[in-house]
Amino acid sequence: MKVYTIKHGQVTRGALLNGEHKMLGQYPALELGGGTNTVRVRMFRKNPAEFDRGRSWGGDLMEAHPVRIRDGFTLAKPHRQGEQILVVIKTRNLMCNRGSQVGTWSFDPRTTPTFRAVDQILVTATGPIDYFANQHDLDNIGWHDALVVMNVGDIVQATDQDGQVVIAKYESVESGLVKQ
């Protein structure tokens, strides 16, 4: 599956990995959320997804296949091309002002929910407004991140903390995820 990222009002090809674990001799991981609510989606040990180590600290993940494990998902090297894509949705805005809105995302109601919509959401995580307060408190959620699977025709809407809205549609296998 091809990988796309929705972040800072843009739709880009690939996903940035966190390279902190490279120093420990481990594969980098895809991080969602923030603070104590951070979720790390690691590489599958037997057949890890390939990533470009050159451009960024942790590397850029361009293609991956999610593999269900006991406590979530890992990312493996795809063994065949399919029509689905993986989309990393990050709604945090590093320049947000205090008192800004909560970063959120949702599937477009015209295309979902379908009976499979819940299965399309692989991982979700939140980040805090205030890192020094109780991060599990519902009043301290500043943004919602996700890793989702999209089928051709699906539409997703993401709003970052500064209120910037991105609507993206998975047009076709050739066109990929396109900002509307």
Backbone as ProteinMPNN parsed JSONL, in Angstrom:
{"seq_chain_A": "MKVYTIKHGQVTRGALLNGEHKMLGQYPALELGGGTNTVRVRMFRKNPAEFDRGRSWGGDLMEAHPVRIRDGFTLAKPHRQGEQILVVIKTRNLMCNRGSQVGTWSFDPRTTPTFRAVDQILVTATGPIDYFANQHDLDNIGWHDALVVMNVGDIVQATDQDGQVVIAKYESVESGLVKQ", "coords_chain_A": {"N_chain_A": [[0.834, -1.181, 0.0], [0.504, 2.204, -0.818], [1.713, 5.065, 0.95], [0.463, 7.979, 2.5], [0.469, 11.332, 3.856], [-1.423, 13.561, 5.815], [-0.987, 16.715, 6.891], [-0.327, 19.807, 8.509], [-1.992, 21.288, 6.77], [-1.481, 20.195, 4.301], [-1.251, 17.607, 1.776], [0.802, 14.951, 1.449], [3.06, 12.65, -0.155], [4.148, 9.668, 1.324], [5.442, 9.045, 4.683], [6.788, 10.497, 7.581], [9.176, 9.071, 9.665], [10.028, 8.45, 13.122], [13.251, 8.68, 14.254], [14.43, 8.111, 16.678], [14.713, 5.588, 17.799], [16.612, 4.406, 16.213], [19.115, 4.866, 17.223], [19.264, 3.053, 19.23], [19.584, 0.758, 17.889], [17.299, -0.245, 16.799], [14.497, -0.473, 14.512], [13.169, 2.533, 13.025], [10.103, 4.196, 14.049], [6.63, 4.87, 13.361], [5.093, 7.628, 14.673], [2.262, 8.648, 16.494], [0.023, 11.04, 17.926], [0.843, 12.468, 21.145], [2.991, 13.243, 23.964], [2.211, 11.464, 26.967], [0.309, 9.988, 25.71], [1.26, 9.088, 23.306], [1.433, 6.959, 20.511], [3.262, 4.368, 19.135], [3.849, 2.998, 16.058], [5.386, 0.295, 15.111], [7.943, -1.296, 13.059], [7.43, -4.374, 11.332], [8.962, -7.267, 12.511], [9.774, -9.625, 11.117], [9.569, -9.054, 8.381], [10.211, -6.167, 7.666], [8.81, -2.977, 6.702], [10.077, -1.12, 3.948], [12.072, 1.829, 4.028], [13.163, 5.132, 3.211], [16.196, 6.208, 4.164], [17.633, 8.508, 3.8], [16.615, 11.269, 3.52], [15.434, 12.291, 5.867], [15.543, 12.387, 9.504], [14.535, 9.997, 10.78], [13.686, 8.62, 8.574], [11.81, 8.089, 5.534], [8.755, 6.66, 4.99], [7.4, 4.993, 2.362], [5.88, 2.901, 1.28], [3.84, 0.411, 2.729], [2.482, -2.357, 4.551], [-0.114, -2.985, 6.743], [0.074, -5.056, 9.597], [-1.735, -7.021, 11.743], [-1.169, -7.355, 15.172], [-0.926, -8.666, 18.508], [-1.234, -6.408, 20.28], [-2.006, -4.276, 18.628], [-0.913, -2.825, 15.618], [1.674, -3.486, 13.19], [4.113, -2.428, 10.745], [4.685, -3.833, 7.678], [6.655, -5.006, 4.869], [5.109, -4.583, 1.776], [3.628, -7.294, -0.004], [2.307, -7.425, -2.343], [0.733, -5.285, -4.793], [-2.047, -3.312, -4.037], [-5.371, -1.878, -4.129], [-5.903, -0.219, -2.031], [-4.856, 2.436, 0.233], [-2.574, 3.666, 2.755], [-3.099, 6.145, 5.173], [-1.681, 8.68, 7.028], [-2.797, 10.742, 9.484], [-2.262, 13.801, 10.825], [-3.02, 16.167, 13.146], [-1.935, 18.15, 14.677], [-0.651, 21.414, 15.1], [2.279, 23.026, 15.016], [2.621, 25.722, 15.397], [0.458, 26.628, 16.787], [-1.767, 28.748, 18.601], [-2.308, 29.392, 22.054], [-5.408, 28.35, 23.361], [-6.526, 27.727, 20.991], [-8.469, 25.772, 18.619], [-9.378, 22.264, 18.904], [-7.5, 19.838, 17.188], [-8.894, 17.815, 14.734], [-10.298, 14.996, 12.899], [-12.202, 13.355, 10.304], [-14.056, 10.882, 8.452], [-15.599, 11.663, 5.37], [-19.049, 12.259, 5.5], [-20.561, 11.63, 3.266], [-19.403, 9.463, 2.073], [-18.847, 7.573, 3.993], [-20.289, 6.557, 7.138], [-19.553, 3.244, 6.362], [-20.261, -0.252, 6.455], [-17.76, -1.204, 6.844], [-16.242, 0.859, 7.836], [-15.248, 1.17, 10.462], [-13.273, -0.763, 10.496], [-11.429, 0.423, 8.861], [-10.03, 2.244, 10.342], [-7.054, 2.091, 11.805], [-5.192, 2.847, 13.846], [-5.401, 5.144, 16.525], [-4.593, 8.2, 18.208], [-4.032, 10.67, 20.745], [-3.054, 14.06, 21.517], [-1.781, 16.31, 24.013], [-3.111, 19.483, 25.154], [-1.864, 20.845, 27.184], [1.164, 19.9, 28.292], [1.983, 19.635, 30.908], [-0.119, 19.091, 32.508], [-2.665, 16.686, 33.555], [-2.579, 14.285, 31.204], [-4.411, 12.442, 30.352], [-6.841, 13.44, 30.778], [-9.959, 14.435, 29.517], [-10.4, 17.114, 28.998], [-7.943, 18.011, 28.306], [-7.154, 17.386, 25.751], [-5.572, 18.087, 22.81], [-5.174, 17.474, 20.139], [-6.046, 15.071, 17.576], [-4.754, 12.207, 16.163], [-4.321, 9.805, 13.483], [-4.04, 6.588, 11.876], [-5.124, 5.395, 8.958], [-6.868, 3.242, 6.648], [-7.623, 3.715, 3.292], [-10.057, 3.416, 0.726], [-10.58, 3.483, -2.851], [-12.284, 6.373, -3.779], [-12.977, 7.17, -1.208], [-13.276, 9.854, 1.145], [-11.62, 12.133, 3.258], [-11.623, 14.412, 5.979], [-9.651, 16.779, 7.558], [-8.924, 18.849, 10.32], [-6.71, 21.122, 11.546], [-5.056, 22.349, 14.57], [-5.042, 25.102, 14.291], [-7.279, 25.6, 12.883], [-7.207, 25.185, 10.173], [-8.501, 23.628, 7.359], [-8.43, 20.562, 5.639], [-9.498, 18.781, 2.926], [-9.422, 15.67, 1.54], [-9.389, 13.413, -1.168], [-9.355, 10.056, -2.17], [-8.662, 9.542, -5.203], [-7.916, 7.722, -7.392], [-5.987, 4.744, -8.133], [-3.837, 5.512, -9.694], [-3.829, 8.369, -9.502], [-3.808, 8.807, -6.749], [-3.988, 10.121, -3.374], [-5.692, 13.083, -3.239], [-5.74, 16.533, -2.645], [-8.634, 18.423, -2.101]], "CA_chain_A": [[0.0, 0.0, 0.0], [1.198, 3.475, -0.804], [1.497, 5.802, 2.193], [0.295, 9.427, 2.366], [0.321, 12.046, 5.128], [-2.141, 14.835, 5.862], [-0.352, 17.422, 8.009], [-0.074, 21.24, 8.282], [-2.755, 21.773, 5.637], [-0.962, 19.619, 3.061], [-1.302, 16.166, 1.536], [2.088, 14.579, 0.868], [3.335, 11.229, -0.362], [5.067, 9.147, 2.32], [5.252, 9.405, 6.097], [8.036, 10.714, 8.296], [9.356, 8.174, 10.805], [10.834, 8.95, 14.226], [14.493, 7.929, 14.258], [14.98, 7.995, 18.023], [15.025, 4.194, 18.096], [17.764, 3.996, 15.417], [20.294, 4.921, 18.079], [19.229, 1.842, 20.048], [19.711, -0.396, 17.014], [15.971, -0.705, 16.406], [13.93, 0.23, 13.372], [12.372, 3.702, 13.384], [8.68, 3.93, 14.214], [5.681, 5.92, 13.022], [4.52, 8.099, 15.932], [1.008, 9.38, 16.448], [-0.319, 11.61, 19.221], [1.927, 13.153, 21.819], [3.071, 13.109, 25.421], [2.009, 10.105, 27.467], [-0.645, 9.305, 24.836], [1.911, 8.742, 22.048], [1.364, 5.571, 20.055], [4.316, 4.072, 18.165], [3.578, 1.874, 15.17], [6.732, -0.191, 14.798], [8.134, -2.127, 11.879], [7.269, -5.816, 11.513], [10.313, -7.821, 12.665], [10.12, -10.647, 10.127], [9.623, -8.475, 7.039], [9.892, -4.753, 7.909], [8.571, -2.088, 5.559], [11.265, -0.388, 3.525], [11.968, 3.275, 4.169], [14.299, 5.886, 2.705], [16.913, 6.735, 5.326], [18.447, 9.654, 3.446], [16.095, 12.63, 3.559], [15.033, 12.759, 7.192], [16.198, 11.758, 10.64], [14.09, 8.618, 10.951], [13.437, 8.025, 7.272], [10.505, 8.3, 4.921], [8.051, 5.427, 4.669], [6.643, 5.227, 1.135], [4.93, 1.809, 1.093], [3.785, -0.483, 3.886], [1.278, -3.173, 4.718], [-0.349, -3.152, 8.183], [-0.08, -6.428, 10.082], [-2.332, -7.017, 13.083], [-0.501, -8.12, 16.218], [-1.721, -8.741, 19.747], [-1.551, -5.112, 20.884], [-2.163, -3.216, 17.639], [-0.456, -3.088, 14.256], [3.036, -3.176, 12.78], [4.186, -2.138, 9.324], [5.501, -4.806, 6.962], [6.898, -4.768, 3.454], [3.972, -5.128, 1.026], [3.978, -8.408, -0.881], [1.623, -7.2, -3.618], [0.091, -3.983, -4.904], [-3.495, -3.346, -3.897], [-6.036, -0.621, -4.433], [-6.03, 0.59, -0.824], [-3.696, 3.21, 0.656], [-2.476, 4.02, 4.173], [-3.028, 7.59, 5.341], [-1.326, 9.164, 8.355], [-3.463, 12.033, 9.687], [-1.697, 14.505, 11.974], [-3.767, 17.425, 13.253], [-1.233, 19.116, 15.523], [0.015, 22.49, 14.403], [3.343, 23.464, 15.923], [2.534, 27.163, 15.611], [-0.875, 26.971, 17.293], [-1.834, 29.678, 19.723], [-3.064, 28.868, 23.195], [-6.821, 28.625, 23.223], [-7.0, 27.376, 19.663], [-9.385, 24.638, 18.626], [-8.809, 20.923, 18.945], [-7.29, 19.241, 15.876], [-9.74, 16.636, 14.576], [-10.444, 14.469, 11.539], [-13.341, 12.453, 10.133], [-14.385, 10.493, 7.085], [-16.701, 12.448, 4.822], [-20.295, 11.523, 5.708], [-21.154, 11.182, 2.007], [-18.788, 8.208, 1.643], [-18.867, 6.641, 5.115], [-19.788, 5.256, 7.54], [-19.997, 2.008, 5.734], [-20.143, -1.323, 7.437], [-16.338, -1.47, 7.044], [-15.555, 2.089, 8.228], [-14.512, 0.959, 11.704], [-12.085, -1.538, 10.153], [-10.491, 1.275, 8.152], [-9.261, 3.0, 11.334], [-6.116, 1.135, 12.397], [-4.591, 3.368, 15.084], [-5.71, 6.533, 16.873], [-3.846, 8.704, 19.36], [-4.297, 12.077, 21.033], [-1.975, 14.85, 22.087], [-2.31, 17.223, 25.031], [-2.985, 20.935, 25.051], [-0.895, 21.212, 28.215], [1.993, 18.741, 28.627], [2.257, 19.573, 32.334], [-1.351, 18.704, 33.201], [-3.029, 15.284, 33.36], [-2.754, 14.121, 29.765], [-5.518, 11.534, 30.071], [-8.06, 14.196, 31.041], [-10.616, 14.789, 28.261], [-10.275, 18.557, 28.78], [-6.562, 18.303, 27.94], [-6.841, 16.838, 24.431], [-5.311, 19.176, 21.875], [-5.271, 17.019, 18.755], [-6.326, 13.658, 17.317], [-4.034, 11.651, 15.023], [-4.815, 8.482, 13.104], [-3.527, 5.834, 10.734], [-6.328, 4.804, 8.383], [-6.833, 2.643, 5.318], [-8.645, 4.319, 2.442], [-10.398, 2.771, -0.531], [-10.838, 4.43, -3.927], [-13.531, 7.106, -3.596], [-13.121, 7.661, 0.167], [-12.913, 11.243, 1.399], [-11.334, 12.402, 4.661], [-11.49, 15.828, 6.294], [-8.828, 17.008, 8.747], [-8.844, 20.236, 10.767], [-5.613, 21.199, 12.514], [-5.32, 23.176, 15.747], [-5.258, 26.491, 13.9], [-8.528, 25.688, 12.148], [-6.999, 24.956, 8.751], [-9.225, 22.429, 6.952], [-7.98, 19.866, 4.438], [-10.36, 17.703, 2.464], [-8.648, 14.882, 0.577], [-10.12, 12.288, -1.759], [-8.557, 9.041, -2.85], [-9.237, 9.568, -6.551], [-7.68, 6.46, -8.099], [-4.678, 4.175, -7.845], [-2.845, 6.331, -10.42], [-3.811, 9.749, -8.992], [-3.525, 8.787, -5.326], [-4.761, 10.979, -2.481], [-5.654, 14.413, -3.825], [-6.362, 17.584, -1.847], [-9.781, 18.992, -2.812]], "C_chain_A": [[0.877, 1.241, 0.0], [0.81, 4.212, 0.474], [1.432, 7.296, 1.881], [0.172, 10.026, 3.768], [-0.484, 13.316, 4.905], [-1.638, 15.549, 7.113], [-0.103, 18.875, 7.599], [-0.771, 21.745, 7.021], [-2.32, 21.216, 4.291], [-1.219, 18.123, 2.999], [0.001, 15.821, 0.837], [2.214, 13.07, 0.741], [4.368, 10.801, 0.668], [4.719, 9.604, 3.722], [6.612, 9.49, 6.759], [8.085, 9.809, 9.519], [10.2, 8.855, 11.875], [12.079, 8.075, 14.337], [15.128, 7.741, 15.617], [15.443, 6.567, 18.317], [16.201, 3.675, 17.28], [19.02, 3.952, 16.272], [20.381, 3.682, 18.961], [19.364, 0.582, 19.206], [18.369, -0.978, 16.59], [15.536, 0.053, 15.158], [13.216, 1.483, 13.861], [10.89, 3.331, 13.455], [7.869, 5.131, 13.734], [5.017, 6.334, 14.321], [3.282, 8.933, 15.689], [0.711, 9.903, 17.843], [0.86, 12.338, 19.822], [1.872, 12.969, 23.31], [2.894, 11.669, 25.856], [1.017, 9.321, 26.619], [-0.047, 8.924, 23.483], [1.762, 7.254, 21.759], [2.437, 5.393, 18.987], [3.929, 2.837, 17.365], [4.941, 1.434, 14.644], [6.748, -1.0, 13.509], [7.979, -3.601, 12.249], [8.655, -6.444, 11.532], [10.71, -8.78, 11.549], [10.334, -10.064, 8.733], [9.289, -6.983, 7.129], [9.671, -3.974, 6.614], [9.857, -1.343, 5.228], [11.022, 1.11, 3.68], [13.261, 3.9, 3.693], [14.977, 6.566, 3.89], [17.58, 8.081, 5.051], [17.893, 11.022, 3.754], [15.789, 13.14, 4.956], [15.69, 11.921, 8.284], [15.814, 10.291, 10.807], [13.888, 7.89, 9.647], [12.02, 8.323, 6.808], [9.932, 6.951, 4.512], [7.168, 5.698, 3.46], [5.598, 4.143, 0.867], [5.0, 0.888, 2.299], [2.476, -1.258, 3.873], [1.061, -3.359, 6.22], [-0.573, -4.62, 8.53], [-0.606, -6.354, 11.505], [-1.499, -7.902, 14.005], [-1.356, -8.024, 17.478], [-2.14, -7.379, 20.278], [-1.642, -3.966, 19.869], [-1.761, -3.648, 16.246], [1.037, -2.828, 14.156], [3.015, -2.951, 11.282], [5.177, -3.073, 8.651], [5.705, -4.355, 5.521], [5.726, -5.366, 2.675], [4.426, -6.243, 0.087], [3.267, -8.324, -2.219], [1.012, -5.806, -3.603], [-1.419, -4.158, -4.798], [-4.073, -1.992, -4.25], [-6.19, 0.276, -3.218], [-4.739, 1.362, -0.567], [-3.74, 3.393, 2.168], [-2.337, 5.535, 4.267], [-2.741, 7.911, 6.807], [-1.936, 10.556, 8.486], [-2.911, 12.646, 10.97], [-2.338, 15.885, 12.04], [-3.127, 18.435, 14.202], [-0.618, 20.182, 14.639], [1.032, 23.081, 15.367], [3.274, 24.95, 16.245], [1.212, 27.573, 16.249], [-0.775, 27.914, 18.494], [-2.637, 29.049, 20.843], [-4.527, 29.259, 23.049], [-7.36, 28.307, 21.844], [-7.888, 26.143, 19.743], [-8.639, 23.316, 18.668], [-8.669, 20.415, 17.513], [-8.068, 17.945, 15.768], [-9.714, 16.155, 13.123], [-11.684, 13.593, 11.506], [-13.44, 12.038, 8.67], [-15.546, 11.354, 6.636], [-17.998, 11.661, 4.958], [-20.96, 11.06, 4.417], [-20.587, 9.837, 1.566], [-18.753, 7.161, 2.74], [-19.859, 7.196, 6.128], [-20.391, 4.125, 6.707], [-19.877, 0.93, 6.787], [-18.682, -1.643, 7.715], [-15.581, -0.258, 7.579], [-14.737, 1.905, 9.5], [-13.232, 0.177, 11.428], [-11.031, -0.701, 9.433], [-9.619, 2.089, 9.104], [-8.365, 2.01, 12.064], [-5.622, 1.589, 13.759], [-5.068, 4.798, 15.291], [-4.891, 6.917, 18.094], [-4.185, 10.179, 19.533], [-3.043, 12.748, 21.568], [-2.549, 15.901, 23.013], [-2.19, 18.693, 24.648], [-1.858, 21.383, 25.986], [-0.122, 19.969, 28.641], [2.187, 18.573, 30.13], [1.028, 19.217, 33.162], [-1.604, 17.215, 32.956], [-3.378, 15.065, 31.893], [-3.881, 13.163, 29.398], [-6.87, 12.194, 30.33], [-8.667, 14.643, 29.708], [-10.541, 16.28, 27.968], [-8.872, 18.949, 28.32], [-6.184, 17.699, 26.59], [-6.731, 17.99, 23.45], [-5.385, 18.763, 20.419], [-5.504, 15.512, 18.71], [-5.571, 13.239, 16.062], [-4.595, 10.277, 14.695], [-3.985, 7.894, 11.971], [-4.723, 5.079, 10.193], [-6.027, 4.185, 7.024], [-7.943, 3.302, 4.514], [-8.815, 3.512, 1.165], [-10.656, 3.844, -1.576], [-12.222, 5.053, -3.722], [-13.735, 7.644, -2.197], [-12.629, 9.1, 0.275], [-12.67, 11.403, 2.893], [-11.163, 13.905, 4.833], [-10.703, 15.96, 7.587], [-8.784, 18.497, 9.037], [-7.743, 20.315, 11.81], [-5.962, 22.18, 13.631], [-5.541, 24.646, 15.425], [-6.518, 26.665, 13.068], [-8.397, 25.502, 10.648], [-7.608, 23.614, 8.349], [-8.634, 21.869, 5.66], [-8.994, 18.775, 4.142], [-9.592, 16.977, 1.372], [-9.472, 13.689, 0.115], [-9.13, 11.333, -2.404], [-9.193, 8.836, -4.215], [-9.139, 8.222, -7.257], [-6.296, 5.951, -7.723], [-3.591, 5.024, -8.495], [-2.708, 7.721, -9.809], [-3.447, 9.815, -7.515], [-4.459, 9.671, -4.524], [-4.59, 12.424, -2.928], [-6.389, 15.384, -2.901], [-7.452, 18.245, -2.679], [-9.793, 20.503, -2.657]], "O_chain_A": [[1.867, 1.318, 0.728], [-0.279, 4.012, 1.014], [2.234, 7.815, 1.105], [-0.176, 9.34, 4.729], [-0.262, 14.051, 3.943], [-1.823, 15.077, 8.235], [0.289, 19.138, 6.462], [-0.201, 22.546, 6.28], [-2.746, 21.712, 3.249], [-1.383, 17.459, 4.022], [0.281, 16.335, -0.246], [1.549, 12.315, 1.45], [5.363, 11.498, 0.869], [3.831, 10.431, 3.927], [7.483, 8.653, 6.523], [7.147, 9.782, 10.316], [10.999, 9.739, 11.567], [11.969, 6.859, 14.498], [16.257, 7.258, 15.706], [16.446, 6.363, 19.001], [16.748, 2.619, 17.6], [19.887, 3.102, 16.07], [21.472, 3.306, 19.393], [19.273, -0.53, 19.726], [18.316, -2.094, 16.073], [16.119, 1.075, 14.794], [12.71, 1.508, 14.983], [10.482, 2.273, 12.975], [8.36, 6.26, 13.707], [4.435, 5.497, 15.01], [3.246, 9.798, 14.814], [1.099, 9.285, 18.835], [1.766, 12.773, 19.111], [0.841, 12.586, 23.864], [3.374, 10.752, 25.189], [0.89, 8.108, 26.789], [-0.777, 8.479, 22.597], [1.938, 6.409, 22.637], [2.512, 6.178, 18.042], [3.709, 1.764, 17.926], [5.562, 2.122, 13.835], [5.705, -1.339, 12.95], [8.353, -4.018, 13.346], [9.455, -6.171, 10.637], [11.85, -8.754, 11.084], [11.193, -10.537, 7.988], [8.205, -6.571, 6.717], [10.264, -4.273, 5.578], [10.626, -0.982, 6.118], [9.907, 1.594, 3.485], [14.324, 3.284, 3.76], [14.373, 7.416, 4.545], [18.047, 8.733, 5.985], [18.643, 11.882, 4.217], [15.884, 14.344, 5.193], [16.306, 10.889, 8.018], [16.687, 9.437, 10.959], [13.916, 6.659, 9.615], [11.162, 8.749, 7.581], [10.562, 6.197, 3.772], [6.278, 6.545, 3.525], [4.546, 4.427, 0.293], [6.079, 0.618, 2.827], [1.496, -0.846, 3.253], [1.959, -3.842, 6.91], [-1.312, -5.33, 7.847], [-0.008, -5.712, 12.368], [-1.168, -9.04, 13.67], [-2.394, -7.363, 17.484], [-3.288, -7.208, 20.689], [-1.382, -2.814, 20.214], [-2.195, -4.688, 15.749], [1.599, -2.053, 14.93], [2.02, -3.245, 10.619], [6.356, -3.106, 9.003], [5.027, -3.455, 5.026], [5.379, -6.529, 2.883], [5.481, -6.145, -0.541], [3.592, -9.075, -3.138], [0.799, -5.219, -2.542], [-1.99, -5.061, -5.41], [-3.347, -1.071, -4.625], [-6.575, 1.436, -3.364], [-3.673, 1.005, -1.07], [-4.799, 3.29, 2.787], [-1.555, 6.14, 3.534], [-3.46, 7.474, 7.706], [-1.631, 11.448, 7.694], [-3.069, 12.091, 12.057], [-2.216, 16.678, 11.107], [-3.725, 19.47, 14.496], [-0.121, 19.887, 13.552], [0.663, 23.584, 16.428], [3.813, 25.389, 17.26], [0.877, 28.758, 16.25], [0.173, 27.868, 19.278], [-3.548, 28.259, 20.594], [-4.837, 30.383, 22.653], [-8.524, 28.584, 21.552], [-8.039, 25.544, 20.808], [-7.422, 23.266, 18.489], [-9.597, 20.54, 16.713], [-7.924, 17.064, 16.616], [-9.176, 16.825, 12.241], [-12.164, 13.141, 12.545], [-12.975, 12.741, 7.774], [-16.39, 11.733, 7.448], [-18.043, 10.495, 4.566], [-21.832, 10.192, 4.454], [-21.214, 9.137, 0.772], [-18.639, 5.97, 2.447], [-20.257, 8.344, 5.931], [-21.586, 4.097, 6.412], [-19.429, 1.196, 7.902], [-18.38, -2.289, 8.718], [-14.367, -0.344, 7.763], [-13.633, 2.439, 9.599], [-12.208, 0.43, 12.063], [-9.86, -1.08, 9.399], [-8.564, 2.577, 8.698], [-8.844, 1.189, 12.846], [-5.629, 0.817, 14.718], [-5.133, 5.576, 14.34], [-4.538, 6.068, 18.912], [-4.579, 10.851, 18.579], [-2.102, 12.089, 22.011], [-3.683, 16.341, 22.824], [-1.285, 19.089, 23.914], [-1.012, 22.197, 25.615], [-0.683, 19.079, 29.28], [2.523, 17.479, 30.586], [1.121, 19.059, 34.379], [-0.848, 16.562, 32.236], [-4.368, 15.606, 31.402], [-4.263, 13.087, 28.23], [-7.917, 11.579, 30.127], [-7.954, 15.176, 28.858], [-10.61, 16.678, 26.805], [-8.639, 20.109, 27.98], [-4.998, 17.519, 26.315], [-7.668, 18.77, 23.277], [-5.631, 19.599, 19.549], [-5.208, 14.784, 19.658], [-5.733, 13.854, 15.008], [-5.263, 9.656, 15.523], [-3.323, 8.609, 11.219], [-5.28, 4.221, 10.876], [-5.066, 4.554, 6.348], [-9.07, 3.433, 4.993], [-7.851, 2.995, 0.601], [-10.924, 4.994, -1.229], [-13.207, 4.343, -3.516], [-14.592, 8.506, -2.001], [-11.693, 9.508, -0.412], [-13.426, 10.872, 3.706], [-10.63, 14.588, 3.958], [-11.038, 15.334, 8.593], [-8.627, 19.313, 8.129], [-7.821, 19.653, 12.845], [-7.043, 22.77, 13.631], [-6.164, 25.363, 16.208], [-6.797, 27.766, 12.595], [-9.38, 25.647, 9.922], [-7.273, 22.58, 8.927], [-8.372, 22.608, 4.711], [-9.309, 17.951, 5.0], [-9.16, 17.589, 0.395], [-10.16, 13.045, 0.906], [-8.196, 11.746, -3.09], [-10.137, 8.061, -4.367], [-10.149, 7.651, -7.668], [-5.526, 6.654, -7.069], [-2.533, 5.231, -7.901], [-1.592, 8.204, -9.617], [-2.836, 10.789, -7.076], [-5.585, 9.94, -4.942], [-3.469, 12.93, -2.989], [-7.497, 15.11, -2.438], [-7.222, 18.591, -3.838], [-10.683, 21.17, -3.184]]}, "name": "protein", "num_of_chains": 1, "seq": "MKVYTIKHGQVTRGALLNGEHKMLGQYPALELGGGTNTVRVRMFRKNPAEFDRGRSWGGDLMEAHPVRIRDGFTLAKPHRQGEQILVVIKTRNLMCNRGSQVGTWSFDPRTTPTFRAVDQILVTATGPIDYFANQHDLDNIGWHDALVVMNVGDIVQATDQDGQVVIAKYESVESGLVKQ"}
